[in-house]
């Protein structure tokens, strides 16, 4: 009677080192994707600020200045806050990238 050689089932074996590297890579890609979405939103807010400023300045001349410039000011504040978060995201991506370069590759 001849026994067949069985191939090892590697689907069940998961190396913790590979899993950690995979998680770090996925987090890096997710951070990069979120940053791109934030940049697109920031560009949209800048365009909206420009349009709102022109619209409220020329269209509503009879209203008082605080009322005329309230919405453009709110949009500008949101754009500044979003720019801060983009800056933080860029720093985070640089830090993750530096960690990925310094860590040795899994064997």
N, C-alpha and C positions, 0 to 999 in steps of 0.2 A: 504494500500500500504506500503510495507516494502522497505526501502532504503538500498542498499548495502553499507557496509563500504569499503571505498577506502583505499588502502595502500598508504602511502606517497611515492612520487617519489623522492628517494634520489639520483638518478643519476644526477639531475640538481643542487643539492645543493653541493657546494664545500667550505669547510672551508678554509679560508686563512691561518690558522695555519698549517693545514695538507698539504696544497699545498706548503708552505714554507719549511716544513720539508722534503717533497718529493723532492723538488728542491735541497736542501742541500745534501740529500742522493745521488741523481743522480750525483751531482757535485763531491761528494766524490768518487763514483765508477768510474766516468770518469777520475778523476785525478789519481786514482790508475792504471787504464788501460793504460793511457798515460805513467806513470812511468815504467810499465812493458815493453812497447814497446821501450822506451828509453834505458832501461837496455839491452834489446836484441840487439839493434843497437850499443850500446857501446861495447858489447862483440864482435860483428861482426867487428867493427872498430879496436879493439885490435888485433884480429886475422889477419886482413888485414894489419895492421902496421907491425906485425911480418913477414908476408910473403913478403911484399914490401921491408922491410929492408934487408932481406936475398937476395931477387931477385936482387935488385939494387946494393947491395954491391958485390956480386960474379959474376953476369951476365954482368954488364956493367962496367968493370974495366978500360976500356980505356977512359971513359967519365970523365970530371972534377968532383971533389967532390960536388960542389954546385948543379950541374945538377943531380948527382946520388942520392943525399939525399933530393931533393926538394919535391918529391911526398911523401916519408915517413914522412917528416916534416909536410906537409899539413895534412896528415892523423892524425898525432899525435896532431896537433893543434885542429882539429875537434873533436877528442876524448876528449881532455881537456875541450873544450867548452861544449860538451855534458855531461861530468861528472859534470860540474858546474850546468847545468840545472837539472840534476838528483838530485843533492844536494838541489837545490831550491824546486823542486817538493816534496822531502821527507819532508822538513820543512813545506811546505804548507799542506801536508796531515796530519802531526802531529798537526798543528794548527786547521785544520778542525775537526780532531778527538777529540781534547781537547774541542772544542766548542760544539760538539755533546754530549759529556759526561756531560758537565756542564749545558746545557739547559734542562729544565724539559720536560718530554714527554707530548705530546698532550693528552688531555682527551676527 
